[in-house]
């Protein structure tokens, strides 16, 4: 079974800083990691390969530094890694990104299953995975918490919903996006670490893909960030003194004054 896992390099911080001029993330000086949900996608691919045989390929679109997360994926045991990197890809929204990744998957060749994390923690759109499936004309489902069964022709999964789950069966090739409940990602192993240090990650540019260059990067992005701001958190507090009983009485008086009850 040929499995492709799409991964993204994201900042390893909750304190994301924004460039006010370009409305993009400031990545310089910030450590990067594999998007946490994508780690579960890698683990799912490796488990399926161990069960069914085949190959796991990871792909990522980003700057040259994204090679680091691809090498981390190699250290976990994936077979191949590909970086899509070109200035022509810069400024891509989710539509242009999903199109570019889909064209790369077509170049890879016969693919039985594409796995993505449910969303990236730096964008939280959850749109790229389904977008890839639409470009490839693959059936797809999101929020997969369990792969119930898979064979050469079909896959059956549990899709998490608000009050339970849906059992969904799709014909292969297909795409799924996964959530953290699916599995526990493994740690790198020694042989994988050595291999990741030695391997040369192939870099594909726009010229390497059979795509419409008007549909990639900024030109292919119908949605653009006009402005972005960090939410302001203004907290006002009032401290009541005295004995516990006096504090409770004062609190009740204040709530009554504000007509909260």
N, C-alpha and C positions, 0 to 999 in steps of 0.2 A: 504494500500500500504506500502510495506517495502522498506525503503530508507536508503542507506548507504552513508555517506559523509566522504570522506578521507581528513584529514587535516594534516598540518605539522607545527611544531614549528620552527620559524625562528628568527634570531637576530633582535631586534628592533633598528636598526641603519643602516645608509648608509655607515658608515666607518667600513667596515668589515676588520678584521685582519686575516692574514693567518699564520699558523704554517709552517715555511719554511722546517722543517724536515719531516712532514707528509703530507704537501699540503692539510690540512683540515682547516676548520674554527676554530678560537679560540672563544669558546662560554663562557668561564669562565669570570665572571664579566660583561657580557653583558646581559641586560634584553631581554627576549624573548616574542614573541606574536604569535597569530595564523596568519599564512600566509594570507595577506589581501584578496587575491582572494578566499581563502577557506571560509572566512567569508560570501562571497556572495553565496557560495555553501551551507553553513549551513542555511542561510536565505531562499534559494530556497526550501530546504528540509522541513523547518518548514511551509512555505506557502502551500506546496503541502499537508502536513499532515493536516493542518487546513481545506483544501478544500476537501480532499478525505478520511481523516482518516488514520489510520495505525500507523507506528512507524518510528522514525528517529534514526539511530545509527551512531555515529562518531567513526572512528578508526584512529590511528596514529602510526607510527613506529618511535622509537627513544629511547633515554636514559630515565632513571626514571624521570628526570625533565620535560619530555613532558607531565606528568600527569597534570601539571598546565594548559596547553591549553585545555586539555580534560575537566577539571573542569570548565573552562571558557565556553566551549560549553554547558555543563550541565546547567550553569547559564542562558544561552540564551533560554533554553527550550527543548533541545534534550532529547530523552528518555533514551538512553544508550550510554556508551562510553567504548572503549576497547583500551588498550595500547599494542602494540607489542614491547617487549623489551627483548633483549638477546644479549650477546656478539657475538653470531654467526651471528647476523645481521649486525655487524659493518663493515664499508668499502663498503657497497653495492652501486653499481651504479644504474642508473635508471632501467636497466633490472632486476637486482636482487631485487630492491625495489618493482617494480610493480608486480613481481612474488610473493613475500612474502605477499603483500597486497591482491592480488587475492586469495591466499590460505586462508587468514583470512576471506575474504568475503564468500568463499565456506563454511567455518566452521560455519559462522553465520547462514547460511541456506537460505531459499527462499528469494531472493532479486529481487525486481522489477526494481529499478533504482539506479545506482551509480552516485554520483555527486562529481566532483573534481574541484578545482580552475584551471584556464587555465595553471598556472605555479607557481612555488615557487620563491619568490623574491631573494632568496640566491643562486639559481642555474640557473633559467631562461631557463630550457631545454624544458619544456612543453611536456615531454615524458612519465611521469609516468601514467597520466590518460589514454591515448591511450594504453599504455603497459598493464595496468590492464585489459582493455577491450579485448585485444588480448588473454591474458591468460585465460580469462573467456569465450571467444568466444561470446562476446556480440557485437551487432552493436554499433557504437559510433560516435559522432561528437564533434568537439571542437568549442571554441569561441562562445558559445551560449549567445545571448543577450536578448532573450525572449522565454519563454515557451508558445507557442500559444495554445496548447490543449494537454490534457493527459487523458487517460482512462485506464481501466484495461488491455487493449491489446496493446496500442500504444502511442507514444508521437510525437508531432509535434513541431518543434522549428525553430527559426530564427538563422542562423549562420552568424555572421558578417564577411564580406569580404571587400576587399580594397575599392570598389566603391559601396557598398550596402549590400545586404544580400541574403542568400540562404534559402529557405523554405525546411526543411528536415523532413521527417516522418520516424520513426523507430518502429519496433515491440519491445515490452518489453519481457524480461528484456533488458535494454540498459544502456549505460554510456554516460554522457555528461560532458564536461568541460566548466566552465562558466566564464564570464568576468564581470567587475564592472558595466557595463550598465544594467545588468539584474535586479538589485534591490538595495535597501538601507538596509544594515544590521541593525537589531534592537539592542537595548541596553539590558543588563541583567535586569531582574526584581527581586524583593525582594524575592519572594518564590523560584525562581531559584537559587539565591545566597545562600540561606540557604540550599537548597538541595545539591548544589555543595560542601558545606563544610562538609556535613555529608556522602555523597556517597563514597563508596570504589570502585575505578576503577580497574576492573580485568586486570591482566597482563598476556598476552600469550607469552610463549617462543617458541623456535623452536620445542621443544618436544610436544607442544600442538597442532601443526599444521601437517596436512598430506602433507608433502612436501619433495622434494628432497634436502637434505642438501648440496649437491654439487652445487646447483643453487642459494644459498643465500649468503649474506655477500661478503667478499672479494673474496672467491673462485668462487662464481657465477657471478663475475663482469668482463666481457671481456674488458671493458673500464676502464682505470685508469688514474689519474692525474699524469703526469710525473713532471711537474713544473707549477708554477703559480706566476704571478707577478702583482703588482699594476701598472697601466698605469702611465707613467711620463707625466706631463703637463708642458712644457716649453713655457713661454709666454714672448715675447720681445715686448717692447712698445717704441714708440718715441713720445715725446710731442712737439707740435708746439706752439710757442708763437707769440705774436703780436696781431693785430686787427683780427676780424673774417675774413676779406677779405685777410689779409696777411697769415693767417693760411690755408685758402682754396688754395691759390696760392702755398704755400709750399707743401701741400698735393698732389696737382696735379703734381707738379714737381717730387715728390718722386714716385708716382704711374707710371709716365712716365719713370722715370729712371729704375724702376724695370720691365718695359714693361708689366705692368698689363693691360693697355689698350693703 
